[in-house]
Amino acid sequence: MPSFFPFRALRPNKNLVSVFSSKTSDFNNQEDLVADMISNTESYYYVTKRFLVNDDKKKVEYHFEDGAEFIKEKIMKNELFIDNKPSYFIYRQTDFIKNRSYTGLIGLADINEIENDKIKKHENTKIQREEYLYKQLHYTGVLGEPVLVGYEQNNEISNIIENNIANECEYDFNTIDNKNHKVWKITDSETLEKIYNLLNETNAFYIADGHHRCASVVRNYNLNPSLKNRFFMIFLLDENQLNIGSFHRVISDVGDFSLDEFSEKINKNFLIEQYKTNELYCPVKHSEFGLLTRDLSLKLTFINKIKSNNPEKFLDVNILENYIFKVVFNINHPRTDNRLSFFSSNDNISKLQKMLENKEIDMIISNYPVSFSEVKQIADANKVMPPKSTYIEPKLRGGLILQQF
């Protein structure tokens, strides 16, 4: 059964946490991220993304080494400190815009339990991203954003969390993306042991978001084996709290696109219908897809009957890969093909439409999101989904709680 450990975290002082911690995703573009960095030169970004505001052409390794010095300086100034006792942390994020709240536990998981199938993954990763995050971890020496992990709801764990959030919290602050962040620390030895034992009875943990971060810590451990590198920080969340969206598939460099030729290649497997001009169809059920080019807007419905005992074959993202990407565009390796990119369905579609108009991209394809029960089916069958099969919230804040390597 999976293990979940308390640890001595590296953390910002209470009065600096809102300045040091940083949003890690969901920026409209890189320019917005850089503007956020320039407006606050004391943030965790200067550990992980310093190269974005430097004009030099140095490799990212050099910038990550500067990030490690940034951490050391913060510790010397007592702006960051190391907890004197191992702890679990309760983290609650409230999204005021979406009117959602997520509350779970932060602790450490064992890398070896990925290999023995106690911590299960469901997605492939892109090699370039995996290598980049490994370098970030290796050279900075810290992990400042936990891997999001789902587990089966446990009433006793829920009760422990509810009892502890009645205490004074370590952090409580709002951010400009209309979210509130609260953190409580659990240090009582009896409660720590109870949490460990309860979670150790769980069948498995399921990686929900952060497959690339997870792959980077595995790579770091394999290349630099030591006890301290064997564990990695996770945010453990009751699976019923997870909110799952999808990623749009975006294709570039397709050349001349002919509807007749496209229809000829896919009409045995899809019903093809015209949709509203210049609008991307948003699927309302499985086996539906939207396709938008500069000239066309289509609704595609998969009509073939798949016969297989393999649950991944029925996933909409696999249908796209096997019946459109390979057949029409000869995209056989989605992990490495530069013509294919991914944008969250939560992103403003107008940004993609503008890229389409400017001929930066050639096509946008939408798909229906999977459920977490489907995620677990894939993981339990030791199968994996294609890259960027799920867009799962909450998105965690970087630099709130750090693990040292």
C-alpha positions as CSV (number, residue, x, y, z in Angstrom):
1,M,0.0,0.0,0.0
2,P,1.3,3.6,-0.7
3,S,3.3,5.5,1.9
4,F,2.8,9.1,2.8
5,F,5.4,10.8,5.0
6,P,5.6,14.0,7.0
7,F,8.7,16.1,6.3
8,R,10.7,19.2,7.4
9,A,9.7,21.7,4.7
10,L,11.5,24.8,3.6
11,R,9.1,27.7,3.7
12,P,8.7,31.5,3.4
13,N,8.0,33.6,6.5
14,K,4.4,34.3,7.0
15,N,4.7,38.0,6.1
16,L,6.6,37.2,2.9
17,V,4.6,34.2,1.6
18,S,2.4,36.2,-0.8
19,V,5.4,37.9,-2.3
20,F,7.6,34.8,-2.6
21,S,5.1,32.2,-3.7
22,S,4.0,32.4,-7.4
23,K,1.4,31.3,-9.8
24,T,2.8,28.4,-11.9
25,S,0.4,28.1,-14.8
26,D,-2.6,29.6,-16.6
27,F,-0.9,32.7,-17.9
28,N,-2.4,34.0,-21.1
29,N,1.1,34.2,-22.7
30,Q,4.7,34.5,-21.8
31,E,4.6,38.3,-21.8
32,D,2.2,38.3,-18.9
33,L,4.4,35.9,-17.0
34,V,7.5,38.1,-17.6
35,A,5.5,41.2,-16.6
36,D,4.6,39.5,-13.4
37,M,8.2,38.6,-12.7
38,I,9.4,42.2,-13.4
39,S,6.8,43.6,-11.0
40,N,8.1,41.3,-8.2
41,T,11.8,40.4,-8.2
42,E,11.5,38.5,-4.9
43,S,9.3,35.6,-6.1
44,Y,9.9,31.9,-6.6
45,Y,10.0,32.6,-10.4
46,Y,13.6,33.8,-9.8
47,V,14.4,30.2,-8.9
48,T,12.7,28.5,-11.8
49,K,12.3,31.1,-14.6
50,R,15.1,33.6,-14.2
51,F,16.2,33.1,-17.8
52,L,13.0,34.7,-19.1
53,V,14.1,38.1,-17.9
54,N,17.8,37.8,-18.8
55,D,19.1,38.8,-22.2
56,D,22.1,36.6,-22.2
57,K,22.3,33.4,-24.2
58,K,23.5,31.1,-21.3
59,K,22.0,27.6,-21.0
60,V,19.2,27.2,-18.5
61,E,21.6,25.3,-16.2
62,Y,23.4,28.6,-15.4
63,H,20.2,30.3,-14.6
64,F,19.1,27.4,-12.3
65,E,22.4,27.7,-10.5
66,D,21.6,31.4,-9.9
67,G,18.2,30.2,-8.6
68,A,20.0,28.0,-6.1
69,E,22.0,31.0,-4.9
70,F,18.7,33.0,-4.7
71,I,17.4,30.3,-2.3
72,K,20.6,30.3,-0.2
73,E,20.4,34.1,0.2
74,K,16.8,33.9,1.3
75,I,17.8,31.3,4.0
76,M,20.7,33.5,5.1
77,K,18.3,36.5,5.5
78,N,15.8,34.3,7.4
79,E,13.2,35.0,4.7
80,L,13.0,31.2,4.2
81,F,13.3,28.8,7.1
82,I,13.3,25.0,7.6
83,D,10.7,23.6,9.9
84,N,12.2,22.1,13.1
85,K,9.8,19.1,13.1
86,P,8.4,16.8,10.4
87,S,4.9,17.9,9.5
88,Y,2.0,17.2,7.2
89,F,0.4,20.4,5.8
90,I,-3.2,21.0,5.0
91,Y,-3.6,23.2,2.0
92,R,-6.9,24.8,1.0
93,Q,-7.3,26.8,-2.2
94,T,-10.5,28.7,-2.8
95,D,-11.2,29.9,-6.3
96,F,-13.7,32.8,-6.0
97,I,-14.3,33.0,-9.8
98,K,-15.3,29.4,-10.2
99,N,-16.8,29.2,-6.7
100,R,-14.8,26.0,-5.9
101,S,-12.6,25.0,-2.9
102,Y,-10.0,22.3,-2.7
103,T,-8.6,20.9,0.6
104,G,-6.0,18.2,0.9
105,L,-2.7,17.2,2.5
106,I,0.9,17.9,1.5
107,G,3.6,15.4,2.4
108,L,6.2,13.1,0.7
109,A,5.8,10.0,-1.4
110,D,8.3,7.3,-2.2
111,I,9.7,7.2,-5.8
112,N,10.1,3.4,-5.5
113,E,6.3,3.1,-5.2
114,I,5.9,4.4,-8.7
115,E,7.8,1.4,-9.9
116,N,5.8,-1.1,-7.7
117,D,2.5,0.3,-8.9
118,K,1.4,1.8,-5.6
119,I,1.5,5.3,-7.1
120,K,-0.1,5.0,-10.6
121,K,0.3,7.3,-13.6
122,H,-2.0,7.7,-16.5
123,E,-0.1,9.9,-19.0
124,N,3.0,9.8,-21.2
125,T,5.3,12.8,-20.9
126,K,7.2,14.8,-23.4
127,I,10.9,14.1,-23.2
128,Q,12.0,17.7,-23.6
129,R,9.8,18.9,-20.8
130,E,10.9,16.1,-18.6
131,E,14.6,16.9,-19.2
132,Y,14.0,20.6,-18.5
133,L,12.3,20.0,-15.2
134,Y,15.0,17.5,-14.2
135,K,17.6,20.2,-14.8
136,Q,15.6,22.7,-12.8
137,L,15.3,20.3,-9.9
138,H,18.9,19.1,-10.0
139,Y,20.5,22.6,-10.2
140,T,18.2,24.5,-7.9
141,G,18.1,21.7,-5.3
142,V,14.4,22.4,-4.5
143,L,10.9,21.3,-5.6
144,G,8.5,24.1,-4.9
145,E,5.3,22.7,-6.4
146,P,3.9,19.3,-5.3
147,V,2.6,16.7,-7.7
148,L,-1.2,16.6,-7.5
149,V,-2.3,13.1,-6.5
150,G,-5.9,11.7,-6.1
151,Y,-7.0,9.1,-3.6
152,E,-10.2,7.4,-2.7
153,Q,-12.3,9.4,-0.2
154,N,-11.7,8.4,3.4
155,N,-14.0,9.8,6.1
156,E,-11.4,9.5,8.9
157,I,-8.9,11.6,6.9
158,S,-11.7,14.1,6.2
159,N,-12.5,14.3,9.9
160,I,-8.8,14.9,10.8
161,I,-8.6,17.7,8.2
162,E,-11.8,19.3,9.5
163,N,-10.6,19.1,13.1
164,N,-7.2,20.7,12.3
165,I,-8.5,23.6,10.2
166,A,-10.2,24.8,13.3
167,N,-6.7,25.7,14.5
168,E,-4.8,28.9,13.6
169,C,-3.4,28.6,10.1
170,E,0.2,29.2,9.1
171,Y,-0.7,31.1,5.9
172,D,-3.8,32.9,4.8
173,F,-3.6,35.3,1.8
174,N,-5.4,36.2,-1.4
175,T,-3.8,36.5,-4.9
176,I,-4.6,38.6,-7.9
177,D,-6.1,35.6,-9.7
178,N,-9.0,35.8,-7.2
179,K,-7.9,32.9,-5.1
180,N,-7.4,32.4,-1.4
181,H,-4.6,30.2,0.0
182,K,-4.6,28.8,3.5
183,V,-2.1,26.4,5.1
184,W,-2.2,24.6,8.4
185,K,0.6,22.5,9.9
186,I,0.2,19.1,11.6
187,T,3.0,18.2,14.0
188,D,1.3,16.1,16.7
189,S,3.0,12.7,16.6
190,E,-0.3,10.8,17.3
191,T,-2.1,12.5,14.4
192,L,0.9,12.1,12.1
193,E,1.0,8.4,12.8
194,K,-2.8,8.1,12.3
195,I,-2.7,9.8,8.9
196,Y,0.2,7.6,7.8
197,N,-1.6,4.4,8.8
198,L,-4.9,5.4,7.3
199,L,-3.4,6.3,4.0
200,N,-1.2,3.2,4.1
201,E,-4.5,1.2,3.9
202,T,-5.4,2.9,0.6
203,N,-5.3,0.7,-2.5
204,A,-3.3,3.2,-4.5
205,F,-2.5,6.8,-5.2
206,Y,-3.2,8.2,-8.7
207,I,-1.2,11.0,-10.2
208,A,-3.7,13.6,-11.3
209,D,-1.5,16.4,-12.5
210,G,2.3,16.8,-12.5
211,H,3.4,13.8,-14.6
212,H,6.4,15.8,-15.9
213,R,7.4,16.9,-12.4
214,C,7.1,13.3,-11.3
215,A,9.2,12.0,-14.2
216,S,11.8,14.6,-13.3
217,V,12.2,13.5,-9.7
218,V,12.5,9.9,-10.9
219,R,15.2,10.9,-13.3
220,N,17.0,12.8,-10.6
221,Y,16.9,9.8,-8.3
222,N,18.1,7.4,-11.0
223,L,21.0,9.7,-11.9
224,N,21.7,10.9,-8.3
225,P,20.7,8.0,-6.0
226,S,20.5,9.0,-2.4
227,L,18.0,8.7,0.4
228,K,17.2,12.4,0.3
229,N,16.4,12.2,-3.4
230,R,14.2,9.2,-3.1
231,F,11.1,11.1,-1.9
232,F,9.0,13.8,-3.6
233,M,6.4,16.2,-2.5
234,I,2.7,15.5,-3.3
235,F,-0.6,17.3,-2.7
236,L,-3.0,14.5,-1.8
237,L,-6.6,15.3,-2.6
238,D,-9.8,13.3,-2.3
239,E,-10.6,12.3,-5.9
240,N,-14.1,13.7,-5.6
241,Q,-12.7,17.2,-5.3
242,L,-10.7,17.0,-8.6
243,N,-12.0,19.1,-11.5
244,I,-11.1,17.7,-14.9
245,G,-11.1,19.6,-18.2
246,S,-9.5,18.8,-21.5
247,F,-6.8,20.1,-23.8
248,H,-7.4,21.4,-27.3
249,R,-5.1,19.8,-29.8
250,V,-3.5,22.5,-32.0
251,I,-1.8,21.6,-35.3
252,S,0.6,23.6,-37.3
253,D,2.4,23.2,-40.7
254,V,-0.4,21.1,-42.3
255,G,0.0,22.6,-45.7
256,D,-3.0,23.0,-48.0
257,F,-6.1,21.7,-46.3
258,S,-8.8,20.2,-48.5
259,L,-12.1,19.4,-46.9
260,D,-12.8,16.8,-49.7
261,E,-9.5,15.1,-49.1
262,F,-10.0,15.2,-45.3
263,S,-13.5,13.8,-45.6
264,E,-12.4,11.0,-47.8
265,K,-9.8,9.9,-45.2
266,I,-12.1,9.9,-42.2
267,N,-15.7,9.6,-43.4
268,K,-15.8,5.8,-42.7
269,N,-15.2,6.6,-39.0
270,F,-16.8,10.0,-38.5
271,L,-20.0,11.8,-39.1
272,I,-19.0,15.2,-40.4
273,E,-21.3,18.2,-39.9
274,Q,-20.8,21.9,-40.6
275,Y,-20.8,24.1,-37.4
276,K,-21.0,27.9,-36.8
277,T,-18.6,29.9,-38.8
278,N,-15.4,30.8,-37.0
279,E,-16.5,29.0,-33.8
280,L,-15.0,25.9,-32.3
281,Y,-17.6,23.2,-31.4
282,C,-17.4,22.3,-27.7
283,P,-18.3,18.6,-27.3
284,V,-21.1,17.7,-24.8
285,K,-20.4,14.0,-24.7
286,H,-17.8,11.3,-25.5
287,S,-16.9,10.6,-29.2
288,E,-17.6,14.2,-30.2
289,F,-15.0,16.6,-31.5
290,G,-14.8,20.2,-32.8
291,L,-12.5,21.2,-35.6
292,L,-11.7,24.8,-36.6
293,T,-9.5,26.1,-39.4
294,R,-9.3,29.5,-41.0
295,D,-12.0,28.5,-43.4
296,L,-14.0,25.7,-41.7
297,S,-15.8,24.9,-38.6
298,L,-16.9,21.2,-38.2
299,K,-18.5,18.9,-35.7
300,L,-17.1,15.4,-35.9
301,T,-18.8,12.4,-34.3
302,F,-17.0,9.1,-34.1
303,I,-19.3,6.4,-35.4
304,N,-17.0,3.4,-35.5
305,K,-17.4,0.6,-33.0
306,I,-14.2,-0.2,-31.2
307,K,-13.7,-3.8,-30.1
308,S,-11.0,-4.1,-27.5
309,N,-10.3,-5.1,-23.9
310,N,-7.9,-2.2,-23.6
311,P,-9.6,0.8,-21.9
312,E,-7.3,3.3,-23.5
313,K,-8.6,2.5,-26.9
314,F,-11.9,4.0,-26.1
315,L,-10.5,7.4,-24.9
316,D,-11.4,10.3,-27.2
317,V,-7.8,11.5,-27.2
318,N,-6.7,8.1,-28.6
319,I,-9.5,8.2,-31.2
320,L,-8.0,11.5,-32.3
321,E,-4.5,10.0,-32.5
322,N,-5.5,6.8,-34.2
323,Y,-8.2,7.9,-36.6
324,I,-7.2,11.5,-37.5
325,F,-3.6,12.4,-36.6
326,K,-2.1,9.3,-38.0
327,V,-4.4,8.9,-40.9
328,V,-4.6,12.5,-42.1
329,F,-1.5,14.2,-40.9
330,N,1.0,11.3,-40.4
331,I,1.5,12.4,-36.8
332,N,2.7,9.0,-35.4
333,H,4.6,10.3,-32.3
334,P,2.6,12.9,-30.5
335,R,5.3,13.2,-27.7
336,T,7.9,14.5,-30.1
337,D,6.1,15.9,-33.2
338,N,6.6,19.7,-33.2
339,R,3.5,20.2,-35.3
340,L,1.3,19.2,-32.4
341,S,0.8,21.4,-29.3
342,F,-1.8,21.7,-26.5
343,F,-3.9,24.5,-25.0
344,S,-6.1,24.1,-22.0
345,S,-9.8,24.2,-22.8
346,N,-10.0,26.7,-19.9
347,D,-7.8,29.2,-21.9
348,N,-9.5,32.0,-23.7
349,I,-10.4,30.6,-27.2
350,S,-10.0,34.1,-28.7
351,K,-6.2,33.8,-28.2
352,L,-6.1,30.6,-30.3
353,Q,-8.5,32.1,-32.9
354,K,-6.1,35.1,-33.3
355,M,-3.2,32.7,-33.8
356,L,-5.2,30.9,-36.4
357,E,-5.9,34.2,-38.2
358,N,-2.2,35.1,-38.1
359,K,-1.3,31.7,-39.5
360,E,0.7,30.8,-36.5
361,I,-1.3,27.6,-36.3
362,D,-3.5,25.9,-38.8
363,M,-6.1,23.9,-36.9
364,I,-7.7,23.6,-33.4
365,I,-9.4,20.3,-32.4
366,S,-11.5,20.0,-29.2
367,N,-12.5,16.9,-27.3
368,Y,-14.7,15.9,-24.3
369,P,-12.9,15.6,-21.0
370,V,-12.4,12.2,-19.3
371,S,-13.6,11.4,-15.9
372,F,-11.3,10.5,-13.0
373,S,-12.9,7.0,-13.0
374,E,-11.6,6.6,-16.5
375,V,-8.2,7.9,-15.4
376,K,-8.1,5.2,-12.7
377,Q,-9.2,2.5,-15.2
378,I,-6.3,3.4,-17.4
379,A,-3.8,3.5,-14.5
380,D,-5.1,0.2,-13.0
381,A,-4.6,-1.5,-16.4
382,N,-1.0,-0.3,-16.5
383,K,-1.8,1.8,-19.6
384,V,-1.1,5.4,-20.2
385,M,-3.0,8.2,-22.0
386,P,-1.4,10.4,-24.7
387,P,0.3,13.6,-23.5
388,K,-2.0,16.3,-22.2
389,S,-5.1,14.1,-22.0
390,T,-6.4,15.9,-18.9
391,Y,-6.5,19.4,-17.6
392,I,-7.0,18.9,-13.9
393,E,-7.6,21.5,-11.2
394,P,-6.6,22.8,-8.7
395,K,-3.4,24.3,-10.1
396,L,-1.0,24.7,-7.2
397,R,1.0,27.7,-6.2
398,G,4.8,27.5,-6.5
399,G,7.1,28.3,-3.6
400,L,4.4,28.0,-0.9
401,I,6.1,24.9,0.6
402,L,9.4,23.6,-0.7
403,Q,11.2,20.3,-0.5
404,Q,15.0,20.3,-0.5
405,F,17.0,17.8,-2.5
